[in-house]
Amino acid sequence: MAFAAACSRGGGGEQEAAPSGATGRAPAPASSGAGQSGRRPPAVVKELSVRKLAPGAVIAVDGRLDEPAWQAAATTGPFVNVGTGREDPSLPTQGEARLLWDDGFLYVGFDVGDRTITGGFPEGARDPHLWERDTVEVMIDPDGDGDNKDYYEIQISPQNLVFDSQFDDYNAPRGGPGGPFGHEEWSAGLASAVALRGTIDDGSDEDRGYVVEAKIPWSSFTKAKAAPPAPGDAWRMNFYAMQNNGGAAWSPILGEGNFHRARRFGRVRFVGAGGETGGAGAPATAPPGAPSAAGAKPGAAAPSVSAGPKPGYRADPPDR
């Protein structure tokens, strides 16, 4: 499957593609929101219904996404340009995500297209600035209202390093250009694995990308009103594949700020294993989507696996 995308963490004008290498985590000024004269009204955010794992189904976190449950999982489809909302195959970082859940965990699988897989961080680094190189990112607003209150950011790199933080408000707290960004002492307590289709930090060959698989315990979301969610509940989430502080998104930001703008996150609705929605409406289904490269077992590289919470608080080093 061909994927497409690109965008800037720093935002960009409405319906304008931001440069793929744009930099900066600073929040966009208040005037960047929708509703200014001459601007189009914001597009409807994307929605996805995610089925619960069937009783007895098991997901092995190995970076391979080869279980039948993954093949039938809800998929975002190809990520898009964060500024235009359209697919853009000319840009370097592409991807899609798949989602599953059960009473204990949220499961996320990414398939990223990337011809130059870059790591470059020290082994075992805690909360490194992964967005400056290659990474995937999950933004999660458990209340589902998009108000940017009490939301979470989780990034996992091709080195299987993790940056995770909790925010009280849009990009806040923020310690300055070098961080810390949010409450970095918060830990998602996740288990993750990465499988490479190429060679990390080796410019002599052409890579094809990488797969990230993670399970995140619901108990980590201490600001959520209810975790795990019940069938019918909807959380706001967004998913990104990033390179050099730019990247591709599931739900485009469309110039309304940077990648933290929760009102542009998509709606993820949780449904039961049989499609039940807990009385929130008609039974929802999660279209399986066509199998992609994410479902194939990468042959060249053994996956890297990490599990459990970070050992403790460590502030990020200054920007490089």
MITIBA-517934 format. One record per atom (N, C-alpha, C): residue in one letter; x, y, z. Coordinates in pm, whole numbers, padded with zeros to 5 digits, always signed. Example, Ala and Ser with C-alpha at 12.3 -4.5 7.8 and 13.67 -1.06 7.14 Angstrom:
% MITIBA-517934
a+01319-00569+00780a+01230-00450+00780a+01320-00330+00780s+01285-00225+00708s+01367-00106+00714s+01290+00003+00787
***
This chain:
% MITIBA-517934
m+00086-00119+00000m+00000+00000+00000m+00089+00123+00000a+00055+00221-00081a+00131+00345-00082a+00074+00438+00022f+00161+00500+00101f+00118+00596+00201f+00160+00734+00156a+00102+00839+00220a+00135+00974+00182a+00126+01068+00297a+00205+01182+00291a+00195+01279+00397a+00300+01385+00396a+00283+01483+00489a+00385+01572+00537a+00326+01694+00599c+00398+01746+00700c+00349+01862+00772c+00455+01915+00864s+00422+02018+00939s+00518+02079+01030s+00464+02081+01171r+00551+02050+01267r+00511+02057+01406r+00477+02200+01443g+00539+02295+01378g+00515+02434+01411g+00388+02491+01352g+00311+02409+01283g+00185+02457+01228g+00198+02490+01082g+00147+02604+01039g+00147+02642+00899g+00016+02710+00868g+00013+02786+00758g-00108+02857+00722g-00222+02764+00687e-00344+02810+00701e-00461+02729+00670e-00457+02685+00525q-00474+02553+00502q-00473+02493+00370q-00340+02512+00298e-00235+02542+00371e-00102+02551+00311e-00015+02441+00368a+00061+02376+00281a+00152+02271+00327a+00272+02335+00392a+00301+02298+00515a+00420+02349+00581a+00540+02272+00532p+00661+02334+00528p+00779+02264+00483p+00805+02140+00567s+00847+02033+00502s+00864+01907+00574s+00974+01916+00677g+01067+02008+00664g+01173+02021+00763g+01152+02133+00861a+01033+02189+00866a+01009+02302+00956a+01032+02261+01100t+01077+02356+01180t+01116+02325+01316t+01035+02405+01416g+01046+02364+01543g+00991+02442+01652g+00873+02376+01719r+00874+02378+01855r+00763+02326+01932r+00680+02438+01991a+00713+02562+01962a+00641+02673+02022a+00496+02672+01977p+00401+02700+02068p+00261+02705+02027p+00235+02817+01929a+00142+02794+01839a+00105+02899+01745a+00033+03010+01819p+00044+03135+01771p-00029+03244+01837p-00178+03223+01826a-00251+03289+01916a-00396+03271+01922a-00462+03308+01791s-00401+03401+01716s-00462+03445+01592s-00458+03341+01483s-00389+03227+01506s-00377+03127+01401s-00499+03037+01391g-00595+03050+01481g-00712+02962+01480g-00805+02993+01364a-00902+02903+01347a-00998+02921+01241a-01090+03038+01273g-01160+03086+01173g-01260+03188+01195g-01215+03327+01154q-01088+03342+01111q-01044+03472+01065q-01108+03501+00930s-01120+03626+00900s-01182+03669+00776s-01111+03608+00657g-01187+03554+00561g-01129+03500+00439g-01084+03356+00451r-01093+03298+00571r-01050+03160+00585r-01169+03066+00581r-01142+02946+00531r-01247+02847+00525r-01281+02798+00665p-01405+02760+00688p-01438+02701+00818p-01364+02569+00834p-01333+02530+00957p-01257+02408+00977p-01333+02286+00929a-01260+02192+00871a-01321+02069+00822a-01363+01981+00939v-01459+01895+00915v-01500+01799+01015v-01383+01707+01046v-01360+01680+01175v-01248+01594+01212v-01282+01449+01178k-01180+01369+01161k-01198+01230+01125k-01249+01149+01244e-01312+01036+01213e-01363+00947+01316e-01326+00804+01282l-01310+00723+01385l-01272+00584+01369l-01336+00501+01478s-01403+00393+01442s-01460+00300+01539s-01364+00184+01559v-01328+00157+01684v-01224+00058+01716v-01286-00055+01796r-01278-00174+01743r-01336-00290+01809r-01248-00340+01922k-01314-00392+02024k-01246-00458+02135k-01198-00595+02090l-01084-00636+02145l-01034-00770+02116l-01135-00875+02159a-01147-00978+02081a-01236-01088+02116a-01183-01162+02237p-01270-01218+02320p-01223-01294+02436p-01123-01402+02394g-01013-01408+02464g-00909-01506+02434g-00806-01462+02334a-00831-01354+02262a-00733-01306+02164a-00614-01245+02237v-00495-01270+02186v-00371-01224+02248v-00288-01149+02144i-00234-01036+02185i-00142-00960+02100i-00002-00972+02159a+00091-01027+02082a+00231-01033+02122a+00300-00907+02070v+00356-00827+02159v+00419-00701+02119v+00559-00733+02069d+00570-00754+01937d+00697-00793+01876d+00730-00712+01751g+00648-00613+01720g+00675-00529+01604g+00633-00589+01472r+00553-00696+01473r+00522-00765+01348r+00378-00748+01301l+00285-00719+01386l+00145-00694+01347l+00089-00806+01261d+00123-00931+01294d+00082-01043+01210d-00031-01126+01268e-00081-01089+01387e-00194-01162+01441e-00320-01133+01360p-00414-01229+01353p-00540-01203+01282p-00613-01079+01332a-00603-01052+01463a-00670-00934+01517a-00617-00806+01453w-00487-00798+01427w-00433-00680+01363w-00482-00668+01219q-00494-00781+01151q-00537-00776+01012q-00681-00727+01000a-00760-00750+01103a-00900-00705+01103a-00922-00576+01180a-00814-00514+01227a-00825-00397+01314a-00869-00273+01237a-00924-00178+01310a-00955-00047+01252a-00827+00020+01207t-00829+00081+01090t-00711+00146+01035t-00743+00291+00998t-00646+00376+01020t-00662+00517+00984t-00659+00539+00835g-00601+00446+00760g-00570+00473+00621g-00448+00561+00612p-00405+00594+00491p-00283+00674+00475p-00291+00808+00546f-00186+00844+00618f-00177+00976+00678f-00173+01082+00568v-00206+01205+00607v-00218+01313+00510v-00132+01432+00548n-00121+01524+00455n-00052+01650+00479n-00125+01726+00588v-00056+01768+00693v-00122+01830+00807v-00181+01966+00773g-00130+02030+00670g-00180+02161+00633g-00296+02158+00535t-00294+02060+00443t-00395+02056+00338t-00501+01950+00361g-00470+01847+00441g-00562+01737+00460g-00564+01638+00345r-00472+01654+00250r-00467+01565+00134r-00343+01477+00138e-00351+01361+00073e-00235+01277+00060e-00129+01347-00025d-00003+01325+00010d+00105+01393-00059d+00224+01298-00070p+00228+01211-00172p+00332+01110-00181p+00471+01165-00208s+00485+01293-00238s+00617+01349-00265s+00696+01375-00137l+00631+01372-00023l+00698+01405+00102l+00757+01281+00167p+00864+01297+00246p+00948+01181+00283p+00893+01088+00388t+00805+01133+00476t+00755+01048+00583t+00609+01017+00560q+00576+00889+00556q+00442+00844+00524q+00401+00737+00624g+00272+00708+00633g+00235+00606+00730g+00088+00586+00747e+00054+00491+00834e-00082+00467+00877e-00075+00401+01014a-00189+00394+01083a-00194+00331+01215a-00313+00239+01224r-00301+00138+01311r-00409+00045+01341r-00433+00046+01491l-00558+00021+01532l-00594+00031+01673l-00678-00088+01717l-00652-00131+01841l-00731-00233+01909l-00736-00195+02057w-00825-00261+02131w-00829-00236+02275w-00889-00356+02347d-00859-00363+02476d-00926-00455+02566d-00937-00386+02702d-00976-00458+02804d-00997-00394+02934d-00867-00346+02997g-00754-00398+02953g-00627-00360+03013g-00547-00258+02935f-00559-00258+02801f-00465-00183+02720f-00530-00122+02595l-00467-00014+02550l-00486+00038+02416l-00369-00013+02332y-00399-00075+02218y-00295-00128+02129y-00286-00039+02005v-00164+00001+01970v-00142+00086+01853v-00032+00025+01768g-00057+00013+01640g+00044-00034+01546g+00062+00066+01434f+00185+00108+01411f+00218+00203+01304f+00297+00130+01195d+00269+00164+01071d+00354+00127+00958d+00401+00256+00893v+00531+00279+00895v+00589+00405+00848v+00673+00379+00723g+00652+00459+00620g+00737+00459+00503g+00843+00566+00518d+00971+00525+00510d+01082+00619+00532d+01206+00562+00463r+01263+00636+00372r+01379+00588+00297r+01512+00613+00366t+01509+00688+00474t+01632+00716+00551t+01599+00707+00699i+01604+00588+00757i+01569+00569+00897i+01680+00626+00984t+01643+00720+01071t+01740+00792+01152t+01709+00775+01299g+01813+00742+01375g+01803+00733+01520g+01892+00839+01582g+02014+00799+01617g+02114+00895+01661g+02110+00935+01805f+02020+00878+01885f+02016+00910+02028f+02090+00803+02107p+02144+00839+02223p+02215+00740+02305p+02123+00625+02345e+02177+00507+02348e+02098+00391+02390e+02047+00412+02532g+01919+00386+02551g+01860+00401+02683g+01826+00542+02722a+01836+00639+02630a+01804+00779+02663a+01660+00791+02710r+01637+00878+02809r+01504+00899+02865r+01446+01030+02815d+01330+01023+02755d+01261+01140+02701d+01350+01223+02609p+01422+01162+02516p+01497+01242+02419p+01401+01314+02324h+01450+01415+02256h+01367+01493+02164h+01352+01417+02032l+01272+01314+02035l+01260+01224+01922l+01208+01293+01797w+01124+01396+01814w+01065+01466+01699w+01171+01533+01612e+01292+01549+01662e+01397+01614+01584e+01454+01521+01477r+01423+01391+01486r+01471+01294+01387r+01352+01213+01337d+01353+01082+01353d+01240+00999+01309d+01165+00945+01429t+01032+00947+01423t+00952+00894+01533t+00807+00882+01488v+00731+00804+01562v+00585+00810+01553v+00534+00878+01679e+00414+00932+01671e+00359+01007+01783e+00210+00979+01797v+00167+00966+01922v+00025+00954+01955v-00010+01069+02049m-00112+01143+02016m-00169+01244+02105m-00304+01192+02153i-00330+01203+02283i-00452+01145+02340i-00517+01245+02436d-00643+01280+02407d-00725+01364+02494d-00842+01277+02541p-00830+01217+02661p-00929+01116+02702p-01072+01168+02712d-01092+01295+02745d-01228+01345+02765d-01307+01355+02635g-01235+01361+02523g-01303+01363+02395g-01366+01495+02358d-01336+01602+02433d-01399+01730+02405d-01308+01826+02327g-01182+01787+02307g-01093+01869+02226g-01056+02002+02288d-01066+02015+02421d-01038+02145+02484d-00893+02162+02524n-00808+02065+02493n-00665+02069+02524n-00635+02063+02674k-00731+02029+02755k-00707+02012+02898k-00671+01866+02926d-00564+01846+03002d-00527+01714+03051d-00514+01612+02938y-00420+01638+02847y-00397+01546+02736y-00255+01489+02745y-00227+01390+02659y-00103+01313+02668y-00034+01307+02532e+00098+01301+02538e+00181+01286+02418e+00274+01167+02438i+00277+01078+02339i+00365+00961+02343i+00434+00948+02209q+00566+00938+02211q+00643+00916+02090q+00730+00792+02107i+00747+00717+01998i+00833+00599+01997i+00916+00605+01869s+01047+00592+01881s+01138+00608+01768s+01180+00473+01709p+01246+00475+01593p+01298+00350+01537p+01399+00280+01628q+01461+00353+01720q+01549+00292+01820q+01470+00231+01936n+01340+00241+01931n+01251+00198+02039n+01275+00279+02166l+01310+00406+02149l+01316+00500+02260l+01180+00568+02273v+01151+00616+02393v+01019+00672+02422v+01032+00813+02478f+00951+00904+02424f+00924+01033+02488f+00777+01032+02525d+00746+01056+02653d+00606+01062+02693d+00588+01171+02798s+00475+01240+02788s+00451+01354+02876s+00301+01380+02886q+00263+01448+02995q+00123+01486+03016q+00115+01638+03023f+00014+01696+02958f-00001+01840+02951f-00130+01884+03019d-00123+01998+03089d-00241+02054+03154d-00327+02134+03058d-00262+02198+02961d-00330+02283+02863d-00245+02284+02738y-00290+02356+02635y-00222+02357+02505y-00074+02393+02519n+00014+02294+02497n+00159+02311+02508n+00204+02356+02647a+00126+02334+02748a+00160+02384+02882a+00147+02272+02986p+00240+02272+03082p+00350+02365+03102p+00463+02342+03001r+00545+02445+02986r+00657+02440+02892r+00772+02516+02954g+00889+02451+02960g+01001+02509+03031g+01092+02596+02950g+01063+02620+02824g+01149+02699+02738g+01184+02623+02613p+01271+02678+02528p+01304+02613+02401p+01358+02472+02418g+01429+02446+02527g+01486+02314+02550g+01401+02224+02638g+01285+02272+02678g+01199+02192+02764g+01226+02221+02911p+01169+02144+03000p+01086+02028+02970p+00953+02066+02906f+00896+01971+02834f+00769+01990+02764f+00663+01910+02837g+00572+01980+02903g+00471+01914+02982g+00531+01852+03107h+00458+01759+03165h+00503+01688+03285h+00577+01562+03240e+00706+01577+03212e+00783+01465+03159e+00805+01355+03262e+00776+01383+03388e+00787+01277+03488e+00677+01171+03470w+00571+01207+03398w+00465+01110+03371w+00518+01000+03280s+00478+00877+03308s+00518+00763+03225s+00395+00691+03173a+00396+00660+03044a+00287+00582+02986a+00291+00437+03032g+00405+00391+03084g+00416+00253+03129g+00395+00151+03018l+00426+00190+02897l+00393+00109+02781l+00495-00002+02756a+00454-00100+02678a+00545-00199+02619a+00547-00174+02469s+00664-00175+02408s+00672-00144+02266s+00777-00230+02198a+00764-00241+02067a+00861-00313+01985a+00869-00245+01850v+00987-00251+01789v+01010-00189+01659v+01078-00291+01568a+01032-00299+01443a+01097-00381+01341a+01133-00291+01223l+01257-00295+01180l+01307-00208+01075l+01302-00277+00940r+01266-00200+00837r+01282-00245+00699r+01396-00163+00639g+01515-00191+00684g+01632-00115+00643g+01735-00115+00754t+01828-00020+00747t+01937-00011+00843t+01938+00128+00903i+01927+00136+01032i+01919+00265+01098i+02054+00336+01092d+02051+00466+01066d+02169+00552+01064d+02276+00503+00967d+02235+00453+00851d+02329+00406+00748d+02285+00464+00615g+02359+00563+00567g+02322+00629+00444g+02364+00556+00318s+02428+00440+00333s+02477+00368+00215s+02370+00283+00148d+02254+00266+00213d+02147+00188+00153d+02018+00269+00156e+01918+00219+00086e+01787+00284+00086e+01692+00203+00171d+01638+00265+00274d+01547+00197+00365d+01404+00201+00310r+01317+00119+00369r+01177+00117+00330r+01084+00160+00442g+01138+00169+00563g+01055+00215+00673g+01066+00126+00794y+00967+00136+00882y+00970+00060+01005y+00829+00044+01060v+00815-00053+01149v+00688-00081+01215v+00706-00061+01364v+00611+00007+01427v+00609+00025+01572v+00480-00037+01626e+00495-00118+01729e+00381-00180+01795e+00389-00148+01944a+00278-00108+02003a+00279-00069+02144a+00148-00107+02210k+00157-00139+02338k+00036-00150+02419k+00053-00059+02539i-00049+00021+02564i-00045+00126+02665i-00152+00096+02768p-00115+00080+02894p-00216+00047+02996p-00311+00163+03021w-00439+00132+03030w-00537+00236+03060w-00509+00302+03195s-00448+00228+03286s-00422+00281+03420s-00325+00399+03418s-00252+00417+03308s-00159+00530+03299s-00231+00663+03281f-00354+00660+03229f-00426+00783+03198f-00500+00831+03322t-00426+00882+03416t-00482+00918+03546t-00574+01040+03539k-00567+01119+03433k-00654+01235+03418k-00784+01202+03348a-00798+01079+03301a-00920+01040+03229a-01036+01026+03326k-01155+01062+03280k-01275+01046+03364k-01309+00899+03382a-01280+00818+03281a-01306+00675+03289a-01204+00602+03203a-01128+00512+03264a-01032+00431+03192a-01025+00294+03260p-01051+00185+03186p-01072+00181+03041p-01204+00244+03000p-01215+00279+02873p-01342+00332+02824p-01446+00221+02817a-01571+00260+02811a-01681+00166+02790a-01721+00170+02643p-01779+00061+02592p-01830+00066+02455p-01923+00186+02435g-01896+00262+02332g-01971+00384+02304g-01896+00510+02340d-01796+00500+02429d-01716+00617+02465d-01630+00661+02347a-01601+00790+02339a-01515+00844+02235a-01406+00930+02297w-01281+00903+02262w-01167+00985+02301w-01117+01058+02178r-01047+01170+02199r-00984+01241+02087r-00838+01198+02079m-00794+01160+01958m-00656+01116+01937m-00606+01166+01803n-00474+01175+01792n-00413+01195+01662n-00287+01113+01653f-00251+01079+01531f-00137+00992+01505f-00050+01056+01398y+00081+01052+01419y+00175+01117+01329y+00292+01025+01299a+00346+01037+01179a+00477+00981+01144a+00567+01099+01114m+00679+01110+01187m+00756+01234+01187m+00900+01214+01141q+00955+01320+01085q+01095+01328+01047q+01137+01474+01052n+01245+01502+01126n+01302+01638+01131n+01198+01743+01167n+01117+01713+01268n+01019+01807+01321n+00903+01837+01226g+00888+01754+01124g+00772+01761+01037g+00713+01622+01026g+00607+01609+00949g+00551+01476+00936g+00413+01471+00877a+00351+01354+00890a+00219+01326+00836a+00123+01299+00949a-00005+01328+00927a-00105+01314+01033a-00223+01230+00987w-00288+01165+01083w-00419+01105+01054w-00520+01218+01033s-00539+01304+01132s-00634+01415+01122s-00555+01544+01106p-00570+01615+00995p-00487+01733+00970p-00520+01848+01064i-00418+01930+01093i-00435+02045+01182i-00492+02166+01106l-00465+02175+00977l-00522+02278+00890l-00492+02420+00938g-00371+02442+00986g-00329+02576+01022g-00383+02628+01153e-00444+02544+01236e-00504+02591+01360e-00406+02585+01478g-00280+02564+01453g-00181+02555+01561g-00077+02452+01526n-00013+02397+01629n+00084+02292+01603n+00022+02156+01629f+00105+02051+01637f+00055+01915+01645f-00023+01888+01773h-00021+01981+01869h-00091+01963+01996h-00237+02010+01992r-00285+02061+01881r-00417+02124+01877r-00526+02016+01887a-00580+01998+02007a-00670+01886+02034a-00802+01896+01960r-00848+02016+01929r-00976+02023+01858r-00965+01970+01716r-00843+01947+01668r-00823+01887+01537r-00792+01737+01548f-00779+01685+01670f-00761+01541+01683f-00886+01469+01633g-00869+01350+01579g-00983+01270+01538g-01057+01210+01657r-01178+01162+01632r-01257+01095+01735r-01242+00944+01721v-01197+00881+01827v-01183+00736+01830v-01293+00683+01920r-01387+00609+01860r-01499+00553+01937r-01473+00405+01962f-01488+00366+02088f-01462+00229+02127f-01591+00148+02121v-01586+00037+02052v-01702-00051+02042v-01664-00189+02092g-01764-00267+02131g-01739-00399+02183g-01692-00496+02076a-01654-00615+02119a-01604-00716+02025a-01708-00752+01920g-01835-00740+01955g-01942-00768+01861g-01999-00645+01794g-01937-00530+01814g-01983-00405+01753g-02077-00326+01840e-02101-00370+01964e-02196-00300+02051e-02138-00167+02096t-02225-00068+02110t-02182+00067+02145t-02235+00113+02279g-02289+00025+02358g-02334+00063+02492g-02450+00157+02493g-02532+00153+02388g-02651+00238+02383g-02623+00376+02328a-02499+00401+02280a-02467+00535+02228a-02514+00555+02085g-02571+00450+02025g-02618+00465+01888g-02627+00329+01823a-02644+00327+01693a-02651+00202+01620a-02518+00130+01630p-02518-00004+01620p-02392-00078+01627p-02293-00025+01525a-02169-00005+01573a-02064+00046+01486a-01975-00068+01444t-01917-00055+01329t-01823-00157+01282t-01692-00091+01250a-01587-00169+01260a-01453-00120+01228a-01409-00184+01098p-01409-00111+00989p-01370-00171+00863p-01229-00224+00871p-01208-00349+00826p-01077-00409+00843p-00968-00342+00764g-00997-00291+00646g-00892-00232+00564g-00811-00339+00496a-00748-00304+00389a-00667-00401+00317a-00538-00425+00391p-00484-00547+00388p-00355-00572+00451p-00248-00485+00389s-00157-00435+00472s-00052-00348+00423s+00082-00406+00460a+00186-00329+00430a+00320-00374+00465a+00335-00390+00614a+00252-00320+00692a+00260-00334+00836a+00228-00475+00880g+00146-00547+00804g+00108-00681+00844g+00210-00786+00806a+00304-00751+00719a+00403-00848+00677a+00516-00854+00777k+00574-00971+00793k+00686-00984+00884k+00812-00931+00817p+00873-00825+00871p+00997-00777+00813p+01102-00886+00823g+01171-00910+00714g+01262-01023+00712g+01403-00992+00758a+01446-00867+00744a+01588-00842+00764a+01625-00812+00908a+01537-00753+00983a+01578-00703+01114a+01493-00763+01224a+01559-00802+01332a+01486-00849+01449a+01429-00730+01522p+01307-00741+01573p+01248-00626+01642p+01318-00598+01774s+01317-00470+01809s+01367-00426+01939s+01248-00414+02032v+01259-00466+02154v+01145-00471+02245v+01178-00399+02373s+01082-00318+02421s+01098-00249+02548s+00967-00262+02623a+00974-00279+02755a+00852-00292+02833a+00868-00224+02967g+00756-00176+03020g+00755-00123+03155g+00779+00026+03161p+00750+00086+03274p+00762+00230+03289p+00906+00276+03297k+00926+00404+03273k+01058+00463+03290k+01096+00461+03438p+01226+00454+03469p+01264+00442+03609p+01241+00566+03692g+01224+00680+03631g+01201+00799+03712g+01212+00925+03629y+01199+01040+03693y+01199+01168+03622y+01340+01202+03575r+01349+01252+03454r+01475+01304+03402r+01441+01412+03302a+01486+01532+03326a+01457+01642+03235a+01535+01622+03105d+01477+01668+02994d+01546+01661+02868d+01674+01745+02869p+01778+01705+02795p+01895+01791+02779p+01859+01911+02693p+01945+02013+02690p+01918+02128+02603p+01910+02084+02457d+01845+02168+02376d+01839+02137+02232d+01980+02123+02176r+01997+02031+02082r+02127+02012+02019r+02153+02120+01918
***
